[in-house]
Amino acid sequence: LEMAITQTRAELAENLASAVAQRRKSLEDQVAILRAGKRKDREHEIARLEEALALAESINLEQPPTAGNLITSYSGETLYMRGANTLRGELRLLRNRESDDPFIPELPPIFKRLELLNNIDLAPEHIMVATIDEAARVPQHAIKPRKALILALGLVLGGMLGVFVAL
């Protein structure tokens, strides 16, 4: 019994380790995909800002216009209206950014799940397979087949079957 429990524990620990490793790999792949997507988004944003900067410099717009609506958000085709100074500053920040992680809202929950997976105790001795509530005992009386009971039942059931077949 102890050998069976030990072997089962080892097998369960191995299966659990495999499942945890597979889940960890899946989460790490998600992180890599999110980081690659955000890096690509940053590259696209840099390209848009460079184009807007070229336009702002070509019209000598160093500062955003002071006249007009102060709440206006210059984006898309009017991105150049932010002014060359602002666009240069944004480009410098984007190019010097070391990590996009703070700008990916999906990452913190994934990192929490990874931390939970890394803290799972996979030691076989901590896995409960069976609980032995009572030790095995030697029976008081030997268990023997009851020949008389088996013979009687055989005769009765055989007789009933014979009558049934005859009818």
Secondary structure, 3 states (H helix, E strand, C coil): CHHHHHHHHHHHHHHHHHHHHHHHHHHHHHHHHHHHHHHHHHHHHHHHHHHHHHHHHHCCCCCCCCCCCCCCCCCHHHHHHHCHHHHHHHHHHHHHCCCCHHHCCCHHHHHHHHHHHHCCCCCHHHCCCCCCCCCCCCCCCCCCCCHHHHHHHHHHHHHHHHHHHHC
